[in-house]
Amino acid sequence: MSDDLYQRYLDAATDYREHRTACTHCSLYRRCPEGQQRWTTFEQCQAAHIKRVHTQRNPR
Ligand SMILES: [Zn+2]
């Protein structure tokens, strides 16, 4: 089984975390445009991953 989605989710999380660590403008409470972009990507991957997990647990 391919797990690209989960890998992308992890990569996006790492991407965002690395940016936040390096970026002086980003914090828990506010993000610069690049940080926001990475956060949005992470959220989308997370939502897709969670949705897939739910679908697998509750097949219709
Ligand atoms: Zn930033």
N, CA, C, O and the ligand as a Tripos MOL2 file, in Angstrom:
@<TRIPOS>MOLECULE
protein
  241   239    61     0     0
PROTEIN
NO_CHARGES

@<TRIPOS>ATOM
      1 N           0.8500   -1.2030    0.0000 N.3       1 MET1
      2 CA          0.0000    0.0000    0.0000 C.3       1 MET1
      3 C           0.8810    1.2480    0.0000 C.2       1 MET1
      4 O           1.7970    1.3800    0.8120 O.2       1 MET1
      5 N           0.5960    2.1280   -0.8960 N.am      2 SER2
      6 CA          1.3290    3.3950   -0.9390 C.3       2 SER2
      7 C           0.8740    4.3060    0.1980 C.2       2 SER2
      8 O          -0.3160    4.3930    0.5000 O.2       2 SER2
      9 N           1.8200    4.9700    0.8140 N.am      3 ASP3
     10 CA          1.4530    5.8680    1.8960 C.3       3 ASP3
     11 C           1.9660    7.2830    1.6270 C.2       3 ASP3
     12 O           2.4960    7.9570    2.5100 O.2       3 ASP3
     13 N           1.7880    7.7060    0.3780 N.am      4 ASP4
     14 CA          2.2420    9.0380   -0.0160 C.3       4 ASP4
     15 C           1.5960   10.1320    0.8110 C.2       4 ASP4
     16 O           2.2360   11.1120    1.1940 O.2       4 ASP4
     17 N           0.3140    9.9430    1.0760 N.am      5 LEU5
     18 CA         -0.4360   10.9700    1.7760 C.3       5 LEU5
     19 C           0.1440   11.2040    3.1710 C.2       5 LEU5
     20 O           0.3500   12.3420    3.5930 O.2       5 LEU5
     21 N           0.3970   10.1200    3.8630 N.am      6 TYR6
     22 CA          0.9560   10.2270    5.2100 C.3       6 TYR6
     23 C           2.3520   10.8400    5.1580 C.2       6 TYR6
     24 O           2.7140   11.6590    6.0040 O.2       6 TYR6
     25 N           3.1330   10.4350    4.1530 N.am      7 GLN7
     26 CA          4.4800   10.9770    4.0140 C.3       7 GLN7
     27 C           4.4280   12.4810    3.7390 C.2       7 GLN7
     28 O           5.2260   13.2490    4.2760 O.2       7 GLN7
     29 N           3.4880   12.8840    2.9050 N.am      8 ARG8
     30 CA          3.3530   14.3190    2.6020 C.3       8 ARG8
     31 C           2.9420   15.0910    3.8480 C.2       8 ARG8
     32 O           3.3920   16.2140    4.0750 O.2       8 ARG8
     33 N           2.0920   14.4810    4.6400 N.am      9 TYR9
     34 CA          1.6510   15.0840    5.8960 C.3       9 TYR9
     35 C           2.8470   15.2960    6.8230 C.2       9 TYR9
     36 O           3.0030   16.3690    7.4050 O.2       9 TYR9
     37 N           3.6870   14.2720    6.9580 N.am     10 LEU10
     38 CA          4.8820   14.4000    7.8000 C.3      10 LEU10
     39 C           5.8440   15.4420    7.2400 C.2      10 LEU10
     40 O           6.4070   16.2470    7.9820 O.2      10 LEU10
     41 N           6.0240   15.4150    5.9190 N.am     11 ASP11
     42 CA          6.9250   16.3680    5.2820 C.3      11 ASP11
     43 C           6.4420   17.7990    5.4850 C.2      11 ASP11
     44 O           7.2330   18.7000    5.7640 O.2      11 ASP11
     45 N           5.1440   17.9940    5.3420 N.am     12 ALA12
     46 CA          4.5800   19.3380    5.5060 C.3      12 ALA12
     47 C           4.7560   19.8180    6.9360 C.2      12 ALA12
     48 O           5.0410   20.9920    7.1720 O.2      12 ALA12
     49 N           4.5860   18.9090    7.8940 N.am     13 ALA13
     50 CA          4.7700   19.2630    9.3020 C.3      13 ALA13
     51 C           6.2160   19.6680    9.5620 C.2      13 ALA13
     52 O           6.4810   20.6580   10.2430 O.2      13 ALA13
     53 N           7.1420   18.8980    9.0170 N.am     14 THR14
     54 CA          8.5670   19.2040    9.1730 C.3      14 THR14
     55 C           8.9020   20.5320    8.5170 C.2      14 THR14
     56 O           9.6180   21.3600    9.0790 O.2      14 THR14
     57 N           8.3700   20.7180    7.3150 N.am     15 ASP15
     58 CA          8.5760   21.9410    6.5550 C.3      15 ASP15
     59 C           8.1640   23.1670    7.3690 C.2      15 ASP15
     60 O           8.9080   24.1420    7.4790 O.2      15 ASP15
     61 N           6.9840   23.0910    7.9240 N.am     16 TYR16
     62 CA          6.4750   24.2230    8.6930 C.3      16 TYR16
     63 C           7.3040   24.4340    9.9550 C.2      16 TYR16
     64 O           7.6580   25.5640   10.2900 O.2      16 TYR16
     65 N           7.6110   23.3480   10.6510 N.am     17 ARG17
     66 CA          8.3630   23.4500   11.9020 C.3      17 ARG17
     67 C           9.7470   24.0440   11.6560 C.2      17 ARG17
     68 O          10.2210   24.8780   12.4270 O.2      17 ARG17
     69 N          10.3850   23.6050   10.5790 N.am     18 GLU18
     70 CA         11.7130   24.1300   10.2490 C.3      18 GLU18
     71 C          11.6420   25.6150    9.9280 C.2      18 GLU18
     72 O          12.5130   26.3910   10.3230 O.2      18 GLU18
     73 N          10.5970   25.9990    9.2080 N.am     19 HIS19
     74 CA         10.4390   27.4160    8.9050 C.3      19 HIS19
     75 C          10.2340   28.2240   10.1800 C.2      19 HIS19
     76 O          10.8620   29.2650   10.3730 O.2      19 HIS19
     77 N           9.3640   27.7440   11.0340 N.am     20 ARG20
     78 CA          9.0570   28.4970   12.2590 C.3      20 ARG20
     79 C          10.2930   28.6370   13.1450 C.2      20 ARG20
     80 O          10.4940   29.6700   13.7830 O.2      20 ARG20
     81 N          11.1160   27.5950   13.1790 N.am     21 THR21
     82 CA         12.3410   27.6480   13.9730 C.3      21 THR21
     83 C          13.3030   28.6870   13.4200 C.2      21 THR21
     84 O          13.9590   29.4070   14.1730 O.2      21 THR21
     85 N          13.3780   28.7570   12.0940 N.am     22 ALA22
     86 CA         14.3470   29.6400   11.4440 C.3      22 ALA22
     87 C          13.8310   31.0580   11.2890 C.2      22 ALA22
     88 O          14.6190   32.0010   11.2280 O.2      22 ALA22
     89 N          12.5140   31.2200   11.2240 N.am     23 CYS23
     90 CA         11.9250   32.5160   10.8890 C.3      23 CYS23
     91 C          11.7150   33.3520   12.1550 C.2      23 CYS23
     92 O          11.1760   32.8680   13.1510 O.2      23 CYS23
     93 N          12.1440   34.5980   12.0960 N.am     24 THR24
     94 CA         12.0060   35.4640   13.2660 C.3      24 THR24
     95 C          10.6100   36.0790   13.3470 C.2      24 THR24
     96 O          10.2470   36.6490   14.3760 O.2      24 THR24
     97 N           9.8270   35.9720   12.2790 N.am     25 HIS25
     98 CA          8.4960   36.5910   12.2560 C.3      25 HIS25
     99 C           7.3930   35.6410   12.7090 C.2      25 HIS25
    100 O           6.3060   36.0750   13.0920 O.2      25 HIS25
    101 N           7.6780   34.3570   12.6620 N.am     26 CYS26
    102 CA          6.6350   33.3850   12.9550 C.3      26 CYS26
    103 C           6.6650   32.9720   14.4280 C.2      26 CYS26
    104 O           7.7280   32.7670   15.0150 O.2      26 CYS26
    105 N           5.4770   32.8570   15.0000 N.am     27 SER27
    106 CA          5.3400   32.3470   16.3580 C.3      27 SER27
    107 C           4.0700   31.5120   16.3900 C.2      27 SER27
    108 O           3.4380   31.2920   15.3570 O.2      27 SER27
    109 N           3.7020   31.0500   17.5700 N.am     28 LEU28
    110 CA          2.4640   30.2910   17.6990 C.3      28 LEU28
    111 C           1.2620   31.1430   17.3460 C.2      28 LEU28
    112 O           0.2200   30.6170   16.9570 O.2      28 LEU28
    113 N           1.3950   32.4570   17.4780 N.am     29 TYR29
    114 CA          0.2340   33.3390   17.3710 C.3      29 TYR29
    115 C           0.1540   34.1000   16.0630 C.2      29 TYR29
    116 O          -0.9250   34.5340   15.6600 O.2      29 TYR29
    117 N           1.3090   34.2680   15.3820 N.am     30 ARG30
    118 CA          1.2160   34.9070   14.0840 C.3      30 ARG30
    119 C           2.2640   34.3460   13.1400 C.2      30 ARG30
    120 O           3.3120   33.8550   13.5580 O.2      30 ARG30
    121 N           1.9460   34.4340   11.8420 N.am     31 ARG31
    122 CA          2.8140   33.8360   10.8370 C.3      31 ARG31
    123 C           3.0650   34.8260    9.7120 C.2      31 ARG31
    124 O           2.1900   35.6120    9.3500 O.2      31 ARG31
    125 N           4.2740   34.7770    9.1640 N.am     32 CYS32
    126 CA          4.5730   35.5660    7.9770 C.3      32 CYS32
    127 C           3.9270   34.8730    6.7740 C.2      32 CYS32
    128 O           3.4730   33.7350    6.8950 O.2      32 CYS32
    129 N           3.8800   35.5400    5.6190 N.am     33 PRO33
    130 CA          3.2180   34.9270    4.4440 C.3      33 PRO33
    131 C           3.7660   33.5460    4.1050 C.2      33 PRO33
    132 O           2.9960   32.6350    3.8020 O.2      33 PRO33
    133 N           5.0740   33.3820    4.1510 N.am     34 GLU34
    134 CA          5.6270   32.0630    3.8260 C.3      34 GLU34
    135 C           5.2370   31.0390    4.8810 C.2      34 GLU34
    136 O           4.8970   29.8990    4.5630 O.2      34 GLU34
    137 N           5.2920   31.4570    6.1360 N.am     35 GLY35
    138 CA          4.8810   30.5570    7.2090 C.3      35 GLY35
    139 C           3.4230   30.1710    7.0630 C.2      35 GLY35
    140 O           3.0540   29.0170    7.2820 O.2      35 GLY35
    141 N           2.5900   31.1390    6.6900 N.am     36 GLN36
    142 CA          1.1620   30.8740    6.4980 C.3      36 GLN36
    143 C           0.9410   29.8750    5.3740 C.2      36 GLN36
    144 O           0.1000   28.9810    5.4700 O.2      36 GLN36
    145 N           1.7160   30.0450    4.3050 N.am     37 GLN37
    146 CA          1.6190   29.1300    3.1580 C.3      37 GLN37
    147 C           1.9670   27.7080    3.5790 C.2      37 GLN37
    148 O           1.2740   26.7550    3.2240 O.2      37 GLN37
    149 N           3.0380   27.5810    4.3320 N.am     38 ARG38
    150 CA          3.4500   26.2420    4.7840 C.3      38 ARG38
    151 C           2.4360   25.6570    5.7540 C.2      38 ARG38
    152 O           2.1630   24.4570    5.7400 O.2      38 ARG38
    153 N           1.8880   26.5160    6.5910 N.am     39 TRP39
    154 CA          0.8850   26.0540    7.5530 C.3      39 TRP39
    155 C          -0.3650   25.5600    6.8290 C.2      39 TRP39
    156 O          -0.9410   24.5340    7.1900 O.2      39 TRP39
    157 N          -0.7740   26.3010    5.8050 N.am     40 THR40
    158 CA         -1.9540   25.9130    5.0270 C.3      40 THR40
    159 C          -1.7380   24.5610    4.3600 C.2      40 THR40
    160 O          -2.6260   23.7080    4.3640 O.2      40 THR40
    161 N          -0.5500   24.3700    3.7860 N.am     41 THR41
    162 CA         -0.2160   23.0850    3.1730 C.3      41 THR41
    163 C          -0.2880   21.9690    4.2060 C.2      41 THR41
    164 O          -0.8330   20.8960    3.9460 O.2      41 THR41
    165 N           0.2680   22.2370    5.3760 N.am     42 PHE42
    166 CA          0.2360   21.2440    6.4470 C.3      42 PHE42
    167 C          -1.1980   20.9100    6.8430 C.2      42 PHE42
    168 O          -1.5500   19.7400    6.9920 O.2      42 PHE42
    169 N          -2.0180   21.9360    7.0110 N.am     43 GLU43
    170 CA         -3.4120   21.7070    7.4130 C.3      43 GLU43
    171 C          -4.1690   20.8740    6.3860 C.2      43 GLU43
    172 O          -4.9630   20.0020    6.7380 O.2      43 GLU43
    173 N          -3.9080   21.1570    5.1050 N.am     44 GLN44
    174 CA         -4.5820   20.4110    4.0410 C.3      44 GLN44
    175 C          -4.1600   18.9480    4.0540 C.2      44 GLN44
    176 O          -4.9910   18.0510    3.9110 O.2      44 GLN44
    177 N          -2.8530   18.7120    4.2280 N.am     45 CYS45
    178 CA         -2.3580   17.3280    4.3000 C.3      45 CYS45
    179 C          -2.9200   16.6290    5.5230 C.2      45 CYS45
    180 O          -3.3070   15.4630    5.4560 O.2      45 CYS45
    181 N          -2.9640   17.3440    6.6420 N.am     46 GLN46
    182 CA         -3.4880   16.7700    7.8700 C.3      46 GLN46
    183 C          -4.9600   16.4010    7.7100 C.2      46 GLN46
    184 O          -5.3830   15.3160    8.1080 O.2      46 GLN46
    185 N          -5.7360   17.3120    7.1270 N.am     47 ALA47
    186 CA         -7.1620   17.0540    6.9310 C.3      47 ALA47
    187 C          -7.3740   15.8570    6.0190 C.2      47 ALA47
    188 O          -8.2340   15.0160    6.2820 O.2      47 ALA47
    189 N          -6.5880   15.7780    4.9450 N.am     48 ALA48
    190 CA         -6.7130   14.6630    4.0090 C.3      48 ALA48
    191 C          -6.3290   13.3500    4.6880 C.2      48 ALA48
    192 O          -6.9720   12.3200    4.4850 O.2      48 ALA48
    193 N          -5.2770   13.4040    5.4910 N.am     49 HIS49
    194 CA         -4.8220   12.2050    6.1990 C.3      49 HIS49
    195 C          -5.8730   11.7300    7.1950 C.2      49 HIS49
    196 O          -6.2050   10.5460    7.2370 O.2      49 HIS49
    197 N          -6.3880   12.6470    7.9890 N.am     50 ILE50
    198 CA         -7.3970   12.2880    8.9970 C.3      50 ILE50
    199 C          -8.6460   11.7350    8.3270 C.2      50 ILE50
    200 O          -9.2310   10.7540    8.7890 O.2      50 ILE50
    201 N          -9.0460   12.3710    7.2390 N.am     51 LYS51
    202 CA        -10.2230   11.9200    6.5100 C.3      51 LYS51
    203 C         -10.0270   10.4870    6.0140 C.2      51 LYS51
    204 O         -10.9370    9.6610    6.0890 O.2      51 LYS51
    205 N          -8.8270   10.2080    5.5080 N.am     52 ARG52
    206 CA         -8.5490    8.8680    5.0020 C.3      52 ARG52
    207 C          -8.5590    7.8380    6.1320 C.2      52 ARG52
    208 O          -9.0760    6.7330    5.9670 O.2      52 ARG52
    209 N          -7.9860    8.2060    7.2750 N.am     53 VAL53
    210 CA         -7.9870    7.2970    8.4270 C.3      53 VAL53
    211 C          -9.4220    6.9730    8.8310 C.2      53 VAL53
    212 O          -9.7480    5.8190    9.1080 O.2      53 VAL53
    213 N         -10.2760    7.9930    8.8630 N.am     54 HIS54
    214 CA        -11.6760    7.7750    9.2290 C.3      54 HIS54
    215 C         -12.3840    6.8870    8.2100 C.2      54 HIS54
    216 O         -13.1710    6.0100    8.5650 O.2      54 HIS54
    217 N         -12.0850    7.1350    6.9350 N.am     55 THR55
    218 CA        -12.7090    6.3380    5.8710 C.3      55 THR55
    219 C         -12.3170    4.8750    5.9920 C.2      55 THR55
    220 O         -13.1390    3.9830    5.7810 O.2      55 THR55
    221 N         -11.0410    4.6310    6.3380 N.am     56 GLN56
    222 CA        -10.5900    3.2480    6.4570 C.3      56 GLN56
    223 C         -11.2040    2.5580    7.6570 C.2      56 GLN56
    224 O         -11.4680    1.3570    7.6240 O.2      56 GLN56
    225 N         -11.4320    3.3250    8.7230 N.am     57 ARG57
    226 CA        -12.0270    2.7310    9.9300 C.3      57 ARG57
    227 C         -13.5300    2.5130    9.7780 C.2      57 ARG57
    228 O         -14.1020    1.5980   10.3710 O.2      57 ARG57
    229 N         -14.1530    3.3650    8.9800 N.am     58 ASN58
    230 CA        -15.6040    3.2710    8.8260 C.3      58 ASN58
    231 C         -15.9600    3.1570    7.3480 C.2      58 ASN58
    232 O         -16.5160    4.0930    6.7730 O.2      58 ASN58
    233 N         -15.6460    2.0170    6.7260 N.am     59 PRO59
    234 CA        -15.9490    1.8860    5.3020 C.3      59 PRO59
    235 C         -17.4500    1.9180    5.0400 C.2      59 PRO59
    236 O         -18.2500    1.3380    5.7740 O.2      59 PRO59
    237 N         -17.8040    2.6340    3.9400 N.am     60 ARG60
    238 CA        -19.2250    2.6970    3.6220 C.3      60 ARG60
    239 C         -19.5120    1.8630    2.4100 C.2      60 ARG60
    240 O         -20.6610    1.7820    1.9750 O.2      60 ARG60
    241 ZN          7.9040   32.9380    8.8480 Zn       61 ZN61
@<TRIPOS>BOND
     1     1     2 1
     2     2     3 1
     3     3     4 2
     4     3     5 am
     5     5     6 1
     6     6     7 1
     7     7     8 2
     8     7     9 am
     9     9    10 1
    10    10    11 1
    11    11    12 2
    12    11    13 am
    13    13    14 1
    14    14    15 1
    15    15    16 2
    16    15    17 am
    17    17    18 1
    18    18    19 1
    19    19    20 2
    20    19    21 am
    21    21    22 1
    22    22    23 1
    23    23    24 2
    24    23    25 am
    25    25    26 1
    26    26    27 1
    27    27    28 2
    28    27    29 am
    29    29    30 1
    30    30    31 1
    31    31    32 2
    32    31    33 am
    33    33    34 1
    34    34    35 1
    35    35    36 2
    36    35    37 am
    37    37    38 1
    38    38    39 1
    39    39    40 2
    40    39    41 am
    41    41    42 1
    42    42    43 1
    43    43    44 2
    44    43    45 am
    45    45    46 1
    46    46    47 1
    47    47    48 2
    48    47    49 am
    49    49    50 1
    50    50    51 1
    51    51    52 2
    52    51    53 am
    53    53    54 1
    54    54    55 1
    55    55    56 2
    56    55    57 am
    57    57    58 1
    58    58    59 1
    59    59    60 2
    60    59    61 am
    61    61    62 1
    62    62    63 1
    63    63    64 2
    64    63    65 am
    65    65    66 1
    66    66    67 1
    67    67    68 2
    68    67    69 am
    69    69    70 1
    70    70    71 1
    71    71    72 2
    72    71    73 am
    73    73    74 1
    74    74    75 1
    75    75    76 2
    76    75    77 am
    77    77    78 1
    78    78    79 1
    79    79    80 2
    80    79    81 am
    81    81    82 1
    82    82    83 1
    83    83    84 2
    84    83    85 am
    85    85    86 1
    86    86    87 1
    87    87    88 2
    88    87    89 am
    89    89    90 1
    90    90    91 1
    91    91    92 2
    92    91    93 am
    93    93    94 1
    94    94    95 1
    95    95    96 2
    96    95    97 am
    97    97    98 1
    98    98    99 1
    99    99   100 2
   100    99   101 am
   101   101   102 1
   102   102   103 1
   103   103   104 2
   104   103   105 am
   105   105   106 1
   106   106   107 1
   107   107   108 2
   108   107   109 am
   109   109   110 1
   110   110   111 1
   111   111   112 2
   112   111   113 am
   113   113   114 1
   114   114   115 1
   115   115   116 2
   116   115   117 am
   117   117   118 1
   118   118   119 1
   119   119   120 2
   120   119   121 am
   121   121   122 1
   122   122   123 1
   123   123   124 2
   124   123   125 am
   125   125   126 1
   126   126   127 1
   127   127   128 2
   128   127   129 am
   129   129   130 1
   130   130   131 1
   131   131   132 2
   132   131   133 am
   133   133   134 1
   134   134   135 1
   135   135   136 2
   136   135   137 am
   137   137   138 1
   138   138   139 1
   139   139   140 2
   140   139   141 am
   141   141   142 1
   142   142   143 1
   143   143   144 2
   144   143   145 am
   145   145   146 1
   146   146   147 1
   147   147   148 2
   148   147   149 am
   149   149   150 1
   150   150   151 1
   151   151   152 2
   152   151   153 am
   153   153   154 1
   154   154   155 1
   155   155   156 2
   156   155   157 am
   157   157   158 1
   158   158   159 1
   159   159   160 2
   160   159   161 am
   161   161   162 1
   162   162   163 1
   163   163   164 2
   164   163   165 am
   165   165   166 1
   166   166   167 1
   167   167   168 2
   168   167   169 am
   169   169   170 1
   170   170   171 1
   171   171   172 2
   172   171   173 am
   173   173   174 1
   174   174   175 1
   175   175   176 2
   176   175   177 am
   177   177   178 1
   178   178   179 1
   179   179   180 2
   180   179   181 am
   181   181   182 1
   182   182   183 1
   183   183   184 2
   184   183   185 am
   185   185   186 1
   186   186   187 1
   187   187   188 2
   188   187   189 am
   189   189   190 1
   190   190   191 1
   191   191   192 2
   192   191   193 am
   193   193   194 1
   194   194   195 1
   195   195   196 2
   196   195   197 am
   197   197   198 1
   198   198   199 1
   199   199   200 2
   200   199   201 am
   201   201   202 1
   202   202   203 1
   203   203   204 2
   204   203   205 am
   205   205   206 1
   206   206   207 1
   207   207   208 2
   208   207   209 am
   209   209   210 1
   210   210   211 1
   211   211   212 2
   212   211   213 am
   213   213   214 1
   214   214   215 1
   215   215   216 2
   216   215   217 am
   217   217   218 1
   218   218   219 1
   219   219   220 2
   220   219   221 am
   221   221   222 1
   222   222   223 1
   223   223   224 2
   224   223   225 am
   225   225   226 1
   226   226   227 1
   227   227   228 2
   228   227   229 am
   229   229   230 1
   230   230   231 1
   231   231   232 2
   232   231   233 am
   233   233   234 1
   234   234   235 1
   235   235   236 2
   236   235   237 am
   237   237   238 1
   238   238   239 1
   239   239   240 2
@<TRIPOS>SUBSTRUCTURE
     1 MET1         2 RESIDUE 1 A MET
     2 SER2         6 RESIDUE 1 A SER
     3 ASP3        10 RESIDUE 1 A ASP
     4 ASP4        14 RESIDUE 1 A ASP
     5 LEU5        18 RESIDUE 1 A LEU
     6 TYR6        22 RESIDUE 1 A TYR
     7 GLN7        26 RESIDUE 1 A GLN
     8 ARG8        30 RESIDUE 1 A ARG
     9 TYR9        34 RESIDUE 1 A TYR
    10 LEU10       38 RESIDUE 1 A LEU
    11 ASP11       42 RESIDUE 1 A ASP
    12 ALA12       46 RESIDUE 1 A ALA
    13 ALA13       50 RESIDUE 1 A ALA
    14 THR14       54 RESIDUE 1 A THR
    15 ASP15       58 RESIDUE 1 A ASP
    16 TYR16       62 RESIDUE 1 A TYR
    17 ARG17       66 RESIDUE 1 A ARG
    18 GLU18       70 RESIDUE 1 A GLU
    19 HIS19       74 RESIDUE 1 A HIS
    20 ARG20       78 RESIDUE 1 A ARG
    21 THR21       82 RESIDUE 1 A THR
    22 ALA22       86 RESIDUE 1 A ALA
    23 CYS23       90 RESIDUE 1 A CYS
    24 THR24       94 RESIDUE 1 A THR
    25 HIS25       98 RESIDUE 1 A HIS
    26 CYS26      102 RESIDUE 1 A CYS
    27 SER27      106 RESIDUE 1 A SER
    28 LEU28      110 RESIDUE 1 A LEU
    29 TYR29      114 RESIDUE 1 A TYR
    30 ARG30      118 RESIDUE 1 A ARG
    31 ARG31      122 RESIDUE 1 A ARG
    32 CYS32      126 RESIDUE 1 A CYS
    33 PRO33      130 RESIDUE 1 A PRO
    34 GLU34      134 RESIDUE 1 A GLU
    35 GLY35      138 RESIDUE 1 A GLY
    36 GLN36      142 RESIDUE 1 A GLN
    37 GLN37      146 RESIDUE 1 A GLN
    38 ARG38      150 RESIDUE 1 A ARG
    39 TRP39      154 RESIDUE 1 A TRP
    40 THR40      158 RESIDUE 1 A THR
    41 THR41      162 RESIDUE 1 A THR
    42 PHE42      166 RESIDUE 1 A PHE
    43 GLU43      170 RESIDUE 1 A GLU
    44 GLN44      174 RESIDUE 1 A GLN
    45 CYS45      178 RESIDUE 1 A CYS
    46 GLN46      182 RESIDUE 1 A GLN
    47 ALA47      186 RESIDUE 1 A ALA
    48 ALA48      190 RESIDUE 1 A ALA
    49 HIS49      194 RESIDUE 1 A HIS
    50 ILE50      198 RESIDUE 1 A ILE
    51 LYS51      202 RESIDUE 1 A LYS
    52 ARG52      206 RESIDUE 1 A ARG
    53 VAL53      210 RESIDUE 1 A VAL
    54 HIS54      214 RESIDUE 1 A HIS
    55 THR55      218 RESIDUE 1 A THR
    56 GLN56      222 RESIDUE 1 A GLN
    57 ARG57      226 RESIDUE 1 A ARG
    58 ASN58      230 RESIDUE 1 A ASN
    59 PRO59      234 RESIDUE 1 A PRO
    60 ARG60      238 RESIDUE 1 A ARG
    61 ZN61       241 GROUP 0 **** ****
